[in-house]
Amino acid sequence: METQTITTRFEHAGPRHHSKIFYQPIYFISNNLLQNILNNNGSNKFKPEMIDNKLEFYLDINKYIEFIKDIKLEMTQSDSIGSEHNTTDEINLNFILDRYATDLKFIYDGAEFNIKTDKLIKQYPVPTGYNEVTISSTYEITCKSVDLDKFNAFVKESILYYHKHFSGVSEDSNKLSMYISGSEGNYFEHLGRRNKRSMDTIYLPHKQKQHIIDDLSNFLKPETKQRYSKLGVNYKRIYLLEGVPGSGKSSFIMALASKFDYNIAIVSFTPKMTDVNLIRGLRSLDESQRSRDDDEKEGKKKKFFIVFEDMDCIFKERKSNDENKNAITFSGLLNALDGITTSENLVCFITTNYKNNLDSALIRPGRVDYIMNFDYAIKEQIIEIFKIYTCETSTDEIETNKIAKEFFDSLQDLNIKISTSLLQQYLMKYLDKPEDAIKNLCELKKMYDACHISNDAGETGLYN
């Protein structure tokens, strides 16, 4: 009797959506194959922790080495699978598997499998009446029907492997993940990971800082969510951080995300973004999370702060031929933040340098829940920053307070208002050199004049 086989087809078209089960199996196979190649070739890039001993390949590893070296890259790094972590060798290998008609036999836990990949280009009509060319990737994995359980185990292991080595579910507890909306706004891409930031490095007035920490802590309590549900109120919290450039708005968001163990998803308004795509993008974070919870039962649920940076810039008057303008409408933005389509569990931060440029309907009570003003550095902040940057090694508290006051008084004589970011930038030159920091304050005045901090300079931002 002929042995029965089963074939599973994996398809993908359009913008990447990493919650879909497409990249995981091929990423699992290609990276294990790569590590075998690197190991055989004696490469110092070999990572034994990325080898799954249940996965074996039917091929002469050596013949693939030259093949991979010779292939011409025809796509950018951003188009490759797992591009954010890949070396050139990895990009080449994923390119071969995902973009060429390739047959590859492998064994997983004693069961034989075959993967065949293909590349298709199709025309997909879109509602606006024009055609958009979309590259559609497909591949098939075939095995004997008696090995169905091992195929299921293979897929589950692929998902775990992908999350661990690429998408960031098994993250370093000392890092948080950054995401940014894609070019059309209907999904989020992994931007990378950053070290968590201690709240102690945020030099805001202590009462002001503690007040928003307490507010968010209270909102995130389970009983608060239950109360919202009982009252029939959408469980969301929107914070508006407004004030002068360089005053620490983005840094504060980073520190809050670190403290409450949230990831950050930044909404980038591009020309292709529409109202519908914005809503889809915000929803995709929920869908991605549900998928991860299903895929990895032991996994820790990841949560997101949604960030709209420089909101005042979005609806400024723009020239009719401005290629950077977006299709977002004001009503679409309001619906995303506070409407029928608003996501449950939404924690959103809006930043702006010019609150007066925002429409009153956007920041009315009930829509924006908390407004926090960021101003130029005051005495409390200036003295605290000066001590931390220039007096860390000092053990004489009385002398430290004295020299910090001297710095503040000398700064006052310059008759300028400075942001915390400008002050920190200046003091970086004089770490543990308090006398020099006071003596050379004329440099700070020149920096102030050069950047026109009071009018023109912007903040670094979360994703720069």
C-alpha positions in Angstrom: 0.0 0.0 0.0 1.3 3.5 -0.9 2.2 5.6 2.1 -0.2 8.5 2.5 1.2 12.0 2.8 0.0 15.3 4.0 1.0 18.7 2.7 0.5 22.0 4.5 0.7 25.2 2.4 2.0 28.4 4.0 1.0 31.6 2.2 1.8 35.3 2.7 1.0 38.4 0.7 1.1 42.1 1.4 2.6 43.8 4.4 4.3 41.6 6.9 2.3 40.5 9.9 4.5 38.5 12.3 1.6 37.1 14.2 0.7 34.9 11.2 2.2 31.4 11.0 4.4 32.0 8.0 7.8 33.1 9.0 8.2 30.8 11.9 8.8 27.4 10.2 11.0 28.8 7.5 13.0 30.9 9.9 13.4 27.8 12.1 14.7 25.7 9.2 16.9 28.4 7.6 18.7 29.4 10.8 19.3 25.8 11.9 20.7 25.1 8.4 22.8 28.3 8.6 24.3 27.3 12.0 25.2 23.9 10.6 27.0 25.6 7.7 28.8 28.0 9.9 29.8 25.2 12.3 31.1 23.1 9.4 33.0 26.1 8.0 34.6 26.9 11.4 33.0 30.3 11.5 33.2 32.4 14.6 29.6 33.4 14.0 28.4 29.9 14.9 25.9 30.0 17.7 25.4 26.5 19.2 22.4 27.7 21.2 20.6 28.2 17.9 20.9 24.5 16.9 17.9 22.3 17.5 19.3 18.7 17.8 16.0 17.3 16.6 16.4 18.9 13.2 18.7 17.3 10.7 19.3 17.9 7.0 19.7 15.6 3.9 22.4 17.5 2.1 26.1 18.0 1.7 26.6 21.1 3.9 29.9 22.0 2.1 28.2 22.4 -1.3 25.9 25.1 0.2 28.8 27.2 1.5 30.0 28.3 -2.0 26.5 28.5 -3.3 25.6 31.0 -0.5 28.8 33.0 -1.0 28.1 33.4 -4.8 24.5 34.3 -4.8 23.7 38.0 -5.5 21.5 39.8 -3.0 18.6 41.2 -4.9 16.6 42.5 -1.9 17.4 44.9 0.9 17.9 43.7 4.4 14.5 45.0 5.4 12.9 42.6 2.9 14.5 39.5 4.4 13.1 37.3 7.1 14.2 38.3 10.5 16.3 41.1 9.1 16.7 42.9 12.4 19.1 40.2 13.8 20.6 38.7 10.6 24.1 38.8 9.3 24.7 38.9 5.5 25.0 35.1 5.5 21.6 34.8 7.2 20.0 37.1 4.7 21.4 35.1 1.8 20.1 31.9 3.2 16.6 33.2 4.0 16.6 34.7 0.5 17.3 31.3 -1.0 14.6 29.5 1.0 11.9 32.1 0.7 12.5 33.6 -2.7 13.6 30.7 -4.9 11.8 27.5 -6.0 13.8 25.3 -3.6 13.4 21.7 -2.5 14.9 20.8 0.8 14.6 17.5 2.7 15.0 17.5 6.5 14.3 15.3 9.5 12.6 16.4 12.7 12.5 14.0 15.6 13.0 11.1 13.3 10.3 12.0 10.8 11.1 13.0 7.2 9.8 16.2 5.8 10.2 18.1 2.5 9.9 21.9 2.1 9.3 23.4 -1.3 9.2 27.2 -1.7 8.0 29.4 -4.6 7.7 33.0 -5.5 4.6 34.6 -7.1 3.7 38.1 -8.3 0.1 38.9 -8.4 -2.2 41.9 -9.0 -4.5 42.7 -6.1 -7.3 45.2 -6.7 -7.8 47.7 -3.9 -11.0 49.7 -3.1 -9.6 53.0 -4.5 -9.8 51.6 -8.0 -6.1 51.2 -8.9 -4.0 48.0 -8.9 -1.1 47.4 -6.5 1.6 44.8 -7.2 2.1 42.5 -4.2 4.8 39.9 -3.9 3.2 36.7 -2.5 5.5 34.1 -0.9 4.3 30.5 -0.6 5.9 27.3 0.5 4.7 23.8 1.3 5.8 21.3 3.9 5.0 17.6 3.2 5.3 14.6 5.5 3.8 11.1 6.0 0.4 11.2 7.5 1.5 8.9 10.3 3.9 11.7 11.4 1.1 14.3 11.8 1.8 14.6 15.6 5.5 15.2 14.9 4.6 17.8 12.3 2.5 19.6 14.9 5.4 19.4 17.3 7.6 20.9 14.6 5.3 23.8 14.0 5.1 24.5 17.8 8.8 24.3 18.1 9.2 26.7 15.2 7.0 29.2 16.9 8.9 29.0 20.1 12.3 29.3 18.3 11.1 32.3 16.2 9.9 34.1 19.3 13.1 33.4 21.2 15.5 34.4 18.5 13.7 37.1 16.6 10.3 38.5 17.7 11.2 39.0 21.4 8.7 37.0 23.4 11.5 35.5 25.4 13.0 38.8 26.2 15.8 39.9 28.4 14.1 41.2 31.5 16.4 44.2 31.4 15.3 45.3 27.9 12.0 46.5 26.4 11.0 46.1 22.8 10.3 49.0 20.4 7.8 48.7 17.5 6.8 51.2 14.8 3.8 51.2 12.5 4.5 50.1 8.9 4.4 52.3 5.8 0.7 51.9 5.5 0.0 51.9 9.2 -2.0 48.7 9.4 0.7 46.6 11.2 3.7 47.2 13.5 7.3 46.2 12.8 9.8 45.3 15.5 12.2 48.2 15.7 14.6 46.7 18.2 15.3 46.4 21.9 16.6 49.0 24.3 17.9 48.7 27.8 15.2 49.6 30.3 15.6 53.1 31.8 15.5 53.8 35.5 13.0 56.3 36.8 15.9 57.8 38.8 17.4 59.1 35.5 14.3 61.2 34.8 14.9 64.6 36.3 11.4 65.9 36.7 10.0 67.7 39.8 9.5 64.8 42.2 5.9 65.5 43.0 5.0 65.8 39.4 6.7 62.6 38.5 5.2 60.6 41.3 1.7 61.9 40.6 1.6 60.3 37.1 3.3 57.1 38.4 0.5 56.8 41.0 -2.2 57.5 38.4 -1.0 54.8 36.1 -0.5 52.4 38.9 -4.1 52.9 40.0 -5.4 52.5 36.4 -3.6 49.2 35.9 -5.1 47.6 39.0 -7.5 44.7 38.2 -10.2 46.3 40.4 -10.0 49.5 38.3 -10.7 47.5 35.1 -13.6 45.7 36.8 -15.0 49.1 37.9 -14.7 50.5 34.3 -16.6 47.4 33.1 -19.3 47.8 35.7 -19.8 51.5 34.7 -19.8 50.7 31.0 -16.8 52.8 30.4 -14.1 51.8 27.9 -11.0 50.7 29.8 -8.4 53.1 28.4 -6.0 55.8 29.6 -4.7 58.6 27.4 -1.9 60.9 28.6 -0.9 64.1 27.0 2.6 65.2 27.7 3.0 68.8 26.5 5.7 71.4 26.8 9.0 72.7 25.6 11.3 70.7 23.4 14.0 68.7 25.1 12.2 68.7 28.5 12.1 64.9 28.8 8.7 63.8 27.4 10.0 60.8 25.4 12.5 59.8 28.1 9.7 59.8 30.7 7.6 57.4 28.5 10.6 55.1 28.2 11.1 55.1 32.0 7.4 54.4 32.6 7.4 51.5 30.1 10.5 50.1 31.9 8.9 50.5 35.3 5.6 48.8 34.4 7.1 46.3 32.0 5.5 47.5 28.9 6.8 47.6 25.3 6.5 50.7 23.2 4.6 50.9 19.9 5.1 54.2 18.0 2.6 55.4 15.5 4.4 56.9 12.5 2.1 59.0 10.3 3.1 58.3 6.7 1.5 59.4 3.3 -0.1 55.9 2.9 -1.7 55.8 6.4 -5.5 56.1 6.4 -8.1 56.1 9.1 -8.9 52.4 8.5 -5.3 51.4 8.5 -4.6 53.3 11.8 -7.4 51.3 13.5 -6.2 48.1 11.9 -2.7 48.8 13.1 -3.8 49.4 16.7 -5.9 46.2 16.5 -3.0 44.2 15.1 -1.2 44.6 18.5 -4.1 42.9 20.2 -4.2 40.2 17.5 -0.5 39.6 17.7 -0.8 39.2 21.5 -3.6 36.7 21.3 -1.6 34.7 18.7 1.4 34.7 21.0 -0.6 33.6 23.9 -2.0 30.7 21.9 1.4 29.8 20.5 3.3 29.8 23.7 1.1 28.8 26.7 4.0 29.4 29.0 4.8 32.8 27.5 4.4 36.1 29.4 1.8 38.4 28.0 3.4 41.5 26.4 1.7 44.9 26.8 2.1 48.0 24.8 2.2 51.7 25.4 0.9 53.4 22.2 2.8 56.6 21.4 1.8 59.5 19.2 4.8 61.8 19.1 4.6 65.4 18.1 0.8 65.3 17.6 0.7 69.1 16.8 2.6 68.4 13.5 0.0 66.0 12.1 -2.7 68.4 11.1 -0.6 71.5 10.3 -1.5 73.2 7.1 0.5 71.6 4.3 1.1 72.5 0.7 -1.1 70.7 -1.8 1.9 69.1 -3.4 3.5 68.0 -0.1 4.5 64.4 -0.7 4.7 63.8 3.1 1.1 64.6 3.9 -1.0 61.8 5.3 -4.6 60.8 4.7 -5.6 60.7 8.4 -8.7 62.7 9.2 -9.4 64.3 12.6 -12.5 62.2 13.1 -10.5 59.0 12.3 -8.0 59.9 14.9 -10.7 60.6 17.5 -12.3 57.2 16.7 -9.1 55.4 17.2 -8.4 57.1 20.5 -11.9 57.3 22.0 -14.6 55.7 19.9 -16.4 52.5 19.0 -13.2 51.1 17.5 -10.9 52.0 20.4 -9.0 49.0 21.7 -9.6 47.7 25.2 -6.7 48.1 27.7 -5.4 51.0 25.7 -2.6 53.0 27.4 -1.7 55.8 25.0 0.8 58.7 25.3 0.5 61.8 23.1 3.4 64.3 23.0 3.3 67.8 21.7 5.6 70.9 22.0 2.6 73.2 21.3 -0.6 72.2 23.1 -2.3 75.4 21.8 -2.1 74.0 18.3 -4.2 71.0 19.2 -7.9 71.0 18.5 -9.9 71.3 21.8 -12.0 68.3 20.8 -8.9 66.1 21.0 -7.9 67.1 24.5 -11.3 67.6 26.1 -11.9 65.8 29.5 -12.9 62.2 29.0 -10.9 61.9 25.8 -7.5 62.8 27.2 -7.4 61.6 30.8 -4.3 63.3 32.1 -2.3 66.3 30.9 1.2 66.8 32.2 3.2 69.9 31.5 7.0 69.8 30.8 8.7 73.1 31.3 12.2 74.4 31.4 14.4 73.1 34.1 13.7 74.6 37.6 16.1 74.9 40.5 15.2 71.5 41.9 16.0 69.8 38.6 19.2 71.8 37.9 20.7 71.0 41.3 19.8 67.3 41.1 21.3 66.9 37.6 24.4 68.8 38.5 25.1 66.7 41.6 24.5 63.4 39.7 26.7 64.4 36.7 29.6 66.2 38.5 29.6 65.2 42.1 29.0 61.4 42.1 32.3 60.6 43.6 32.0 63.3 46.4 31.4 62.1 49.9 31.1 65.5 51.5 27.3 66.3 51.3 27.8 69.8 52.7 30.4 70.7 50.1 28.3 69.1 47.4 25.3 71.2 48.2 27.4 74.3 48.4 29.0 73.8 45.0 25.6 72.9 43.4 24.1 76.1 44.7 27.1 78.0 43.3 26.5 76.4 39.9 22.8 77.3 40.0 23.5 80.9 41.0 26.1 81.2 38.2 23.6 79.8 35.7 21.0 82.3 36.8 23.4 85.1 35.9 23.2 83.9 32.2 19.6 84.9 32.2 18.5 81.9 30.0 15.9 79.2 30.3 17.3 75.8 29.5 15.8 72.3 29.0 17.0 69.3 31.0 18.4 67.8 27.8 20.6 70.8 27.0 21.8 70.9 30.6 22.7 67.2 30.5 24.4 67.6 27.2 26.6 70.3 28.6 27.4 68.4 31.8 28.5 65.3 29.9 31.6 67.2 29.1 32.4 67.7 32.8 31.6 64.4 34.5 33.0 64.5 38.0 34.5 68.0 37.3 32.1 70.4 39.1 34.6 73.4 39.2 35.2 73.2 35.5 31.4 73.0 34.8 31.0 76.3 36.7 34.0 78.0 35.2 33.0 77.2 31.6 29.3 78.2 31.8 29.9 80.5 28.8 30.0 77.3 26.7 26.4 76.5 27.8 25.3 80.0 26.7 26.9 79.3 23.3 25.1 76.0 23.0 21.8 77.6 23.9 22.3 80.3 21.3 23.4 77.7 18.7 20.4 75.4 19.0 17.7 78.1 19.7 16.3 75.8 22.2 13.5 78.1 23.1 11.9 78.0 19.7 13.3 75.5 17.1 14.9 72.5 18.6 13.0 69.2 18.9 13.4 66.2 21.1 15.4 63.2 20.1 12.4 61.0 20.1 11.8 57.4 21.1 12.9 55.8 17.9 16.0 57.9 16.9 
